[in-house]
Amino acid sequence: MTETEVYRSYQRYIVPSYQRTPLCLVSGRGCWVTDLNGRRYLDFFPGWAVSGLGHCHPRVVKAIREQAGRLLHVSNNYHHPLQAKLAAEIIKASFPGKCFFANSGAEANEGALKLARLHGRPEGRYQVISFRGSFHGRTLATLTLTGQAKVQKGFAPLPAGFRNKAVFNDLASVEKLVNQRTAAVILEPIQGEGGVKPARPEFLAGLRRLCDREKLLLIFDEVQSGLGRTGRLFAFQHYGIRPDAMTLAKTLGGGVPIGALVVAEKYADLLQPGTHASTFGGGPLVCAASLAVFEAIRKDGLLENTRRQGEYLKKKLEKISPLVREVRGRGLMLGMELKKPGAAVAARALELGLLINCTQGNVLRIMPPLTVTRRELDLGLKILKQALEEAA
C-alpha cells in the first residue's frame, strides 16, 4: 500500500476516535522507527512509553518467537508456568502480595477499583479519591476517575463513587474529600499526561499516614512510571513507602499488550473466584515477552543507564532554550514546560526527524527508551534545539 492508500483506508474503515499524525510507520529498532517511504525517525516517545526498551528489543523478540511456536493462549481456569514466573518476578521486585493480569493499564485500574469496593464493602464504603490532572484510562469508570474534564465530555451521566477533585501534592485537599464512604485513594507517583509532575516525598508520606489512619487503600497507578522509567524499577521506590495496590502496563510487555494489578498481601485475597476475570489476561505469549523485559532490565544494566542518561538529558534540556520555563521528572520520564504553546514545536521536531509529545498545551514530554545512548540523546537534543529556535 502507498501512504495515500493507508490514509484512505483509515478514513473509510477505522473509527475516527484518535487524533492521528500523518505518519505511517512500518518498522523499528531501538530508538529508531522507519516510515513507509523509508525515512527514519528518532523516537523519544516510543508508543506512549509502551516500547520502553526501544522497538523490537532482541530479548523480547526472541522470547515472542520461541513462545509463538509452543502455545499462544491458555484459559485462566488452567495454569501455565510463564504466568507463575512473571507474577513471582513482579512480587519479588516490588512488595509481598499477588498479581492479577489484564491487557492494558485501563483494565488494571478497573481491577483496582473493584478491589477498593470489595475492601470498603463491609462498612458501606465505595468512593475513590483521585486528582486533578490525573489520567487513568478511557473506560467509563477510569475516565470518570481521571481528573480532566476533556476526557469525560459527552459521556454523562458518569458513574457514581468517584471524587476526582483532589489537588496533586496538597494533602489538605485530600483530607477534605475523605468521608465515611471513602474506600481508597489512587494517584500516579508522577503525573504523566497531566504534565509530568512528580509527587513530593512529604506529600506521599502524608498520604500513606492518612490512608493508614482512615483504613483506606492507597493505590499507585504506575502504568507509565513503572518498569524502570524513573531509574528505579517502580517509582514508589524513590519515596520509601509502599502502596496497597499498584497498576502496571506499557513497558511491562515490551511492546505487546499486558497489564497487571499488584495487590499487597493483606488485601490479595479480596478478589475471589467470580469477582474479576480477563479472557486474554496473562497469556503465555505476553508473559514470555514480559519476562524478557525483566531480564533485559536486569542483565543489560538499564536502570543505571536510565539514571545516567536521564540526569544528562535533564541538564541539557534546562539550558536548551530561553523558551523553557521548567524541566520536571525523574530518569527518562521528563517534561519540559514552555513559556508558549508547544504543539508547533513538537510538529516541527517531527518534520526534522524527532518524535516527541506535547501535553497540557505547553509541556513537551520526552521519554526515550531505557536503552538510549548518549549519541542518540545528543542527536535528539540537536533536533529539538532547532525546533525551539524556529518557534521562538
C-alpha positions as CSV (number, residue, x, y, z in Angstrom):
1,M,0.0,0.0,0.0
2,T,1.1,3.6,-0.6
3,E,0.9,6.1,2.1
4,T,-2.2,7.7,0.5
5,E,-3.9,4.3,0.3
6,V,-3.2,3.7,4.0
7,Y,-4.7,7.1,5.0
8,R,-7.8,6.5,2.8
9,S,-8.3,3.0,4.3
10,Y,-8.2,4.5,7.8
11,Q,-10.8,7.1,6.8
12,R,-13.1,4.5,5.3
13,Y,-12.7,1.6,7.7
14,I,-11.4,2.8,11.1
15,V,-13.5,4.7,13.7
16,P,-12.0,8.2,14.0
17,S,-11.5,8.2,17.8
18,Y,-7.8,9.2,17.6
19,Q,-6.2,12.4,16.6
20,R,-3.7,10.9,14.2
21,T,-0.4,12.3,13.0
22,P,0.2,11.9,9.2
23,L,3.0,9.4,9.7
24,C,2.9,5.7,8.6
25,L,5.4,3.6,10.4
26,V,6.4,0.1,9.2
27,S,9.5,-0.9,11.2
28,G,11.6,0.0,14.2
29,R,14.7,-1.0,16.1
30,G,15.9,0.5,19.4
31,C,15.3,4.3,19.4
32,W,14.6,4.4,15.6
33,V,11.5,3.9,13.5
34,T,11.1,3.9,9.7
35,D,8.1,5.1,7.8
36,L,6.5,3.7,4.6
37,N,8.8,5.9,2.4
38,G,12.0,4.7,4.1
39,R,12.6,7.8,6.2
40,R,14.0,7.1,9.7
41,Y,12.9,9.0,12.9
42,L,14.5,9.2,16.3
43,D,11.7,8.1,18.7
44,F,11.8,9.9,22.1
45,F,8.2,9.0,22.9
46,P,8.0,5.3,21.9
47,G,4.4,4.2,21.9
48,W,3.4,6.4,24.9
49,A,6.1,4.5,26.8
50,V,4.9,1.1,25.7
51,S,8.2,0.4,23.9
52,G,10.2,1.3,27.0
53,L,13.1,-0.9,25.9
54,G,13.0,0.5,22.5
55,H,11.4,-1.0,19.4
56,C,11.9,-4.8,18.8
57,H,14.3,-5.4,21.7
58,P,16.2,-8.5,20.8
59,R,15.4,-10.3,24.1
60,V,11.7,-9.6,23.7
61,V,11.6,-10.6,20.1
62,K,13.4,-13.8,20.8
63,A,11.0,-14.7,23.6
64,I,8.0,-14.0,21.5
65,R,9.2,-16.0,18.5
66,E,10.1,-19.0,20.7
67,Q,6.8,-18.9,22.6
68,A,4.7,-18.4,19.5
69,G,5.7,-21.9,18.3
70,R,4.7,-23.5,21.5
71,L,1.5,-22.2,22.9
72,L,-0.3,-18.9,22.3
73,H,-3.3,-19.0,24.7
74,V,-4.3,-20.7,27.9
75,S,-7.7,-20.0,29.6
76,N,-7.3,-18.7,33.1
77,N,-9.2,-21.7,34.6
78,Y,-6.0,-23.6,33.9
79,H,-2.3,-22.9,34.8
80,H,0.8,-22.2,32.8
81,P,4.4,-21.7,34.1
82,L,5.1,-18.4,32.5
83,Q,2.3,-16.6,34.3
84,A,3.5,-18.1,37.6
85,K,7.1,-17.0,36.8
86,L,6.0,-13.5,35.9
87,A,3.9,-13.0,39.0
88,A,6.8,-14.1,41.2
89,E,9.2,-11.8,39.3
90,I,6.9,-8.8,39.9
91,I,6.3,-9.5,43.6
92,K,9.9,-10.1,44.4
93,A,10.8,-6.8,42.7
94,S,8.0,-4.8,44.4
95,F,6.3,-5.8,47.7
96,P,4.8,-9.0,49.1
97,G,1.5,-9.8,47.6
98,K,-0.2,-11.3,44.5
99,C,-0.9,-10.3,40.9
100,F,-3.9,-10.2,38.6
101,F,-3.1,-9.9,34.8
102,A,-5.1,-7.9,32.3
103,N,-4.4,-6.5,28.8
104,S,-3.9,-2.7,29.5
105,G,-3.4,0.0,32.1
106,A,-7.1,0.9,32.0
107,E,-8.1,-2.7,32.7
108,A,-5.6,-2.9,35.5
109,N,-7.1,0.2,37.0
110,E,-10.6,-1.3,36.6
111,G,-9.4,-4.2,38.7
112,A,-8.0,-1.8,41.3
113,L,-11.4,-0.1,41.5
114,K,-13.1,-3.4,42.1
115,L,-10.6,-4.2,44.8
116,A,-11.3,-0.9,46.5
117,R,-15.1,-1.6,46.5
118,L,-14.5,-5.1,48.0
119,H,-12.3,-3.6,50.6
120,G,-14.9,-1.0,51.6
121,R,-18.0,-3.1,51.2
122,P,-18.3,-4.4,54.8
123,E,-18.6,-0.7,56.1
124,G,-20.6,0.6,53.1
125,R,-17.6,2.5,51.7
126,Y,-17.2,2.7,47.9
127,Q,-15.9,6.1,46.9
128,V,-12.4,6.5,45.4
129,I,-10.5,9.8,45.5
130,S,-8.3,10.9,42.6
131,F,-6.5,14.0,41.5
132,R,-6.9,16.9,39.1
133,G,-4.7,16.5,36.1
134,S,-4.6,12.7,36.5
135,F,-5.1,10.1,33.8
136,H,-6.2,6.6,34.5
137,G,-7.8,5.3,31.3
138,R,-10.6,5.6,28.8
139,T,-13.2,3.1,30.1
140,L,-16.3,4.6,31.6
141,A,-15.1,4.1,35.1
142,T,-11.4,5.1,34.6
143,L,-12.3,8.3,32.6
144,T,-14.6,9.3,35.5
145,L,-11.6,8.7,37.8
146,T,-9.4,10.8,35.6
147,G,-9.2,14.4,36.8
148,Q,-9.6,16.0,33.3
149,A,-12.9,17.2,32.1
150,K,-11.9,16.9,28.4
151,V,-11.9,13.1,28.5
152,Q,-15.3,13.0,30.2
153,K,-17.0,15.2,27.6
154,G,-20.1,13.6,26.0
155,F,-20.3,10.6,28.4
156,A,-22.6,12.0,31.1
157,P,-24.2,10.7,33.3
158,L,-20.9,9.4,34.7
159,P,-20.7,6.5,37.2
160,A,-21.1,7.4,40.8
161,G,-18.5,6.9,43.5
162,F,-15.5,8.9,42.1
163,R,-14.2,12.2,43.6
164,N,-11.6,13.5,41.2
165,K,-11.0,16.9,42.6
166,A,-8.1,16.5,45.0
167,V,-5.2,18.8,44.3
168,F,-1.9,17.0,43.5
169,N,0.8,17.5,46.2
170,D,-1.8,19.1,48.5
171,L,-2.6,16.7,51.4
172,A,-5.2,19.1,52.9
173,S,-7.3,18.8,49.7
174,V,-7.4,15.0,50.1
175,E,-8.3,15.2,53.8
176,K,-11.3,17.4,52.9
177,L,-12.6,14.8,50.5
178,V,-12.4,11.9,52.9
179,N,-15.7,10.9,54.4
180,Q,-17.5,7.8,55.8
181,R,-18.0,6.4,52.3
182,T,-14.3,6.7,51.1
183,A,-12.6,3.4,50.3
184,A,-9.4,4.3,48.5
185,V,-7.1,7.0,47.1
186,I,-5.5,6.5,43.7
187,L,-2.7,8.5,42.1
188,E,0.2,8.5,39.7
189,P,3.5,9.0,41.6
190,I,4.5,11.1,38.6
191,Q,1.5,12.5,36.7
192,G,2.2,11.8,33.0
193,E,-0.5,13.1,30.8
194,G,-1.1,15.8,33.4
195,G,2.3,17.4,32.6
196,V,5.0,15.2,34.1
197,K,4.6,16.3,37.7
198,P,6.3,14.3,40.4
199,A,4.8,13.8,43.8
200,R,6.7,15.5,46.6
201,P,8.1,13.0,49.2
202,E,6.3,14.7,52.1
203,F,3.0,14.6,50.2
204,L,3.2,10.8,49.6
205,A,4.4,10.2,53.2
206,G,1.4,12.2,54.5
207,L,-0.9,10.3,52.1
208,R,0.3,7.0,53.4
209,R,-0.3,8.1,57.0
210,L,-3.8,9.4,56.1
211,C,-4.8,6.1,54.4
212,D,-3.5,4.1,57.3
213,R,-5.4,6.2,59.8
214,E,-8.7,6.1,57.8
215,K,-8.2,2.5,56.7
216,L,-8.2,3.4,53.0
217,L,-6.4,1.6,50.2
218,L,-3.5,3.6,48.7
219,I,-3.3,2.7,45.0
220,F,-0.4,3.8,42.8
221,D,-1.0,4.0,39.0
222,E,2.4,3.1,37.7
223,V,1.2,2.3,34.2
224,Q,3.6,4.9,32.7
225,S,6.2,5.3,35.5
226,G,6.8,1.6,36.2
227,L,9.4,-0.8,34.9
228,G,12.5,1.3,35.1
229,R,11.2,4.5,33.5
230,T,12.3,6.7,36.5
231,G,15.6,4.9,37.2
232,R,14.1,2.6,39.8
233,L,12.1,-0.4,38.8
234,F,9.0,1.3,40.2
235,A,8.5,5.0,41.0
236,F,7.2,4.3,44.5
237,Q,10.7,3.0,45.4
238,H,12.0,6.6,45.3
239,Y,9.8,7.5,48.2
240,G,10.4,5.0,50.9
241,I,6.7,3.9,51.2
242,R,4.6,1.1,49.7
243,P,1.2,1.3,48.2
244,D,-1.5,-1.2,49.0
245,A,-2.0,-1.9,45.3
246,M,-0.2,-0.9,42.1
247,T,-1.2,-1.0,38.5
248,L,1.3,-1.7,35.6
249,A,1.2,-1.9,31.8
250,K,3.1,-0.2,28.9
251,T,6.7,-1.2,29.3
252,L,5.7,-4.3,31.2
253,G,5.1,-6.0,27.8
254,G,8.0,-4.5,25.8
255,G,5.5,-3.7,23.0
256,V,2.8,-6.3,23.4
257,P,-0.4,-5.8,25.4
258,I,-0.3,-6.7,29.1
259,G,-1.4,-5.0,32.3
260,A,-1.1,-6.1,35.9
261,L,-2.8,-5.3,39.2
262,V,-0.3,-5.9,42.1
263,V,-2.0,-6.3,45.4
264,A,-0.3,-6.2,48.8
265,E,-0.5,-9.4,50.9
266,K,-3.1,-8.0,53.3
267,Y,-5.6,-7.4,50.6
268,A,-4.6,-10.0,48.0
269,D,-7.4,-12.5,48.6
270,L,-10.3,-10.0,48.3
271,L,-10.7,-10.9,44.6
272,Q,-12.2,-14.4,44.9
273,P,-13.4,-16.6,42.0
274,G,-16.2,-14.9,40.2
275,T,-15.3,-11.3,41.3
276,H,-12.9,-10.5,38.4
277,A,-11.6,-12.1,35.2
278,S,-9.9,-11.4,31.8
279,T,-10.1,-13.8,28.9
280,F,-6.7,-12.9,27.5
281,G,-5.0,-11.7,30.7
282,G,-1.6,-13.1,31.4
283,G,-1.4,-15.4,28.4
284,P,1.8,-17.4,27.6
285,L,2.9,-15.1,24.7
286,V,2.7,-11.8,26.7
287,C,4.1,-13.3,29.8
288,A,7.1,-14.6,27.8
289,A,7.6,-11.1,26.5
290,S,7.3,-9.5,29.9
291,L,9.8,-12.0,31.5
292,A,12.2,-10.9,28.7
293,V,11.7,-7.3,29.7
294,F,12.7,-8.0,33.3
295,E,15.7,-10.0,32.0
296,A,16.8,-7.1,29.8
297,I,16.5,-4.5,32.6
298,R,18.5,-6.7,35.0
299,K,21.2,-8.1,32.7
300,D,21.7,-5.1,30.5
301,G,22.1,-2.5,33.3
302,L,19.1,-0.5,32.1
303,L,18.3,1.1,35.5
304,E,21.8,2.5,35.7
305,N,21.6,3.7,32.1
306,T,18.3,5.4,32.7
307,R,19.6,7.2,35.8
308,R,22.8,8.3,34.0
309,Q,21.2,9.3,30.7
310,G,18.2,10.9,32.4
311,E,20.5,13.1,34.5
312,Y,22.4,14.2,31.4
313,L,19.2,14.8,29.4
314,K,17.6,16.9,32.1
315,K,20.6,19.1,32.5
316,K,20.8,19.7,28.7
317,L,17.0,20.4,28.5
318,E,17.2,23.0,31.2
319,K,19.7,25.0,29.1
320,I,18.4,24.3,25.6
321,S,16.3,27.4,25.1
322,P,15.1,30.6,26.7
323,L,11.6,29.3,25.9
324,V,11.9,26.7,28.7
325,R,10.1,27.5,31.9
326,E,10.9,24.3,33.8
327,V,12.0,20.7,33.3
328,R,10.4,18.1,35.6
329,G,10.5,14.4,36.1
330,R,12.8,11.5,37.1
331,G,15.1,9.3,35.0
332,L,13.9,9.2,31.4
333,M,10.4,10.4,32.2
334,L,10.8,14.1,31.6
335,G,8.5,17.0,30.8
336,M,9.8,20.4,29.5
337,E,7.3,23.2,30.2
338,L,7.5,26.0,27.8
339,K,6.6,29.7,28.1
340,K,4.4,29.3,25.0
341,P,2.3,26.6,23.4
342,G,4.3,23.5,22.4
343,A,2.3,21.8,19.7
344,A,4.1,23.6,16.9
345,V,7.5,22.7,18.4
346,A,6.5,19.0,18.5
347,A,5.2,19.2,14.9
348,R,8.5,20.8,13.7
349,A,10.5,18.2,15.6
350,L,8.6,15.6,13.7
351,E,9.4,17.3,10.4
352,L,13.1,17.3,11.4
353,G,13.0,13.6,12.3
354,L,12.3,13.5,16.1
355,L,9.2,12.1,17.7
356,I,8.1,13.7,21.0
357,N,4.7,14.6,22.5
358,C,3.0,17.8,23.7
359,T,0.6,17.6,26.6
360,Q,-1.4,20.2,28.6
361,G,-0.8,22.7,25.8
362,N,2.8,23.7,26.7
363,V,4.6,20.6,28.1
364,L,6.8,18.6,25.8
365,R,7.0,15.0,27.0
366,I,10.4,13.5,26.3
367,M,10.7,9.8,27.2
368,P,13.4,8.0,25.3
369,P,13.7,4.2,25.7
370,L,15.7,2.9,28.6
371,T,18.3,1.7,26.1
372,V,19.1,5.2,24.7
373,T,22.7,6.1,24.1
374,R,24.5,9.4,24.7
375,R,25.0,9.8,20.9
376,E,21.2,9.4,20.4
377,L,20.4,11.9,23.1
378,D,22.8,14.4,21.6
379,L,21.2,14.0,18.1
380,G,17.7,14.4,19.6
381,L,18.8,17.5,21.5
382,K,20.2,19.0,18.4
383,I,16.9,18.5,16.5
384,L,14.9,19.8,19.4
385,K,17.1,22.8,19.8
386,Q,16.4,23.7,16.1
387,A,12.7,23.2,16.5
388,L,12.7,25.5,19.6
389,E,14.8,28.2,17.8
390,E,12.4,28.2,14.9
391,A,9.4,28.6,17.3
392,A,11.0,31.4,19.3
